[in-house]
C-alpha cells in the first residue's frame, strides 16, 4: 500500500512539474533561442529532453486540432509561429543526444526521430524519483576526497532499462551528460518493445506517430489527399507506407531522366568548342539537381524514416558531392576553353595546353576537397583513406617519373619559348640527315611535341628529349642569308676581275630585295683550278619561297655579268699549254741579286724580320684603293678604330721628321 501511495505521489509530482515546466521551456526557447539545454548532469539532461519535447507537443497540438477541424480557420502566420516554436524546442531536445556516430548529413532527421522515440519510451515506463537521479550538486561533489567522498558520476542508466546517460570525455562537448550513442542507435528497438504499453498521465500521446506519418510538424493541405487514399496504399513495408514507396520510385525515375536528357543533348556535335564544353558541364549539374530533388522529397514531403531514409539520404548526398566534383572539373574546363578562344592563344600551342592543364589541376583539387568533405559528411573515416592515398601517390610518382620529366620539360619550353605552333625550325645538331630534321611545329603538348617535316611526315618527340636538342627557329629570321662562291677561270685578267667585282657589287646595290648593309663581293683567293669570288648578302624577306626566287634572280644576273666580263666559270680541269719557252729575263734576275747584295753590305737584309725603322717608314704607304678607284671618303668601308688612327698619324709624323 505504501508503494502504491509513493508511486501515485511521484506521478502527480511529475504531472504537475511537467505542466509548469512545459510553458516555461517554451518561453525560454522562444525568448533565448541561442541558450543551449541544461546537460550538466544526468538529471538535467533527462529533464531537458522530457520538458522540451512535451513543450513542443503542447504548442503544436492545439494548432493541429484547429487545423483538422477547419483548415481555413488556421491563419498562415499563426501556423508558422507555432511550427517555429515547436522546432526550436525540439532542437533543444535533440541536443541532449550524443549523435557523434551519426553522419552529419543525417543528423537533423535522425536526431529528431531519436529524440521523439526516447520520449515515447520514457512516457511508457516508470521513472525513479528525480531526487534520486544525480544532479548538478551530486556531480560537483563526486570524485572529491574527504569523509563524505562519493564515486565520480560518469554515467547513469534508467533503472530496469538500457537507456544510459553518460559524460562526454572528448570532442567539442566534453563534460556534458548526453544520451549515449548506443542508446541512440538502439532506441527504435526499445520503442518496438514498449509501444503496446499505456502512456503515463501527462505524456505526449501520439506525438511520434503524428510527426512520423506526416511531412513536417504541421502537415500541409495536400496531405489530406494522402489520408483519403485507399487503405492498401497505407500498408507498411520496412517502416514505410506503400504510397511512400510508389512516390519514391517515381521521384527516382524522374530524377534519372534529367541527366539522361542532358547527356543526349551533350552528344550533339554542333556549335562552338565553348558550347560543347558547356553541354558537358550541364550533365553533372543536372545530376546534382536531380539528387537534391530526391533528397528534399525524401526528407520533406515523403517523410521517410529509419534505414530507408538513411540509405536515400546518404545515396543522394554521395551523388550530390560526386556531381559537384564532376561539375568542378567541368567548370574548370569551360573557363580554360573560354580563355583559349582569345586569338592571341593558339589552340594547339603550349600556352593553351598549359592553361587546360592548370585549370584541370585546379578543378581536380577542388573535386578532391569536395569528395573528402562529402565522405566525412556521410560518416566515412577520411584519415585512413588519406594515409592510403599518400602511399599510393608515392608509388604513382615513382611509376610516372618519365611523365613528370616530360611535364617539367614542357614548363621549360613554356618559359623559354624557343618555338611556337606554326614555326618552321631545325632541331638537333646532327646535320647528316639533311632535311629530316627540319619541319613545322604542329603541336606542343604537355608530354610531347609534334612536327611535320617537309616530306609531310609527322615526328613526335618527348618534351624531355626535345628540350635538350639544339633548336633553330627559322621563322624568326628577319632576313635570309645569301652566300655563295663563284669560281672563275685562271685566264681571267686582273682588269676583267675588277670589272666583274664592280658589276656584281653594283647589281647587289641596285637589287630592291637585297639589303646594302652588308653586301660584299670580294676576290677571295686562288683555288686549285679557279679564281674564287665570295658573295655575302642578305635577302630582305623571312619567307623561304620568296628567298629562293630572289636567290635565283641574283644568280642569273651573276651569269650575265660573267659573260659580259669576257670570262667564264671554272670547273675541275687541267689545262696543258704547248708553247715555246722564252726563258727567264737575265737582266731582272741580276738586278734582284744585286739589290740583295746591297742589303747585305748595308746591314739591312730583312731576315728573319724587317728592321723596326724600316717597318715604321713603309707602314701604310701602299696606294689603296689602287689608282683610278674612288677616294676613300666615297667608299663605305669599315671605319678604322680611333686608336689605330692615332698610331698611324704618329708614325707618319715621325717619318716626316726623319
PyMOL commands that set and color helices and strands:
alter all, ss='L'
color gray80, all
select helices_A, chain A and resi 2-31+42-69+71-73+76-94+107-122+130-132+136-141+181-194+207-213+223-227+231-234+242-266+273-299+306-340+350-377+383-399+401-416+431-437+463-466+494-510+544-564+586-602+612-618+632-634+642-657
alter helices_A, ss='H'
color red, helices_A
select strands_A, chain A and resi 155-157+164-167+177-179+236-237+240-241+424-427+438-444+448-453+458-462+471-473+480-488+514-526+531-539
alter strands_A, ss='S'
color yellow, strands_A
deselect
rebuild
show_as cartoon
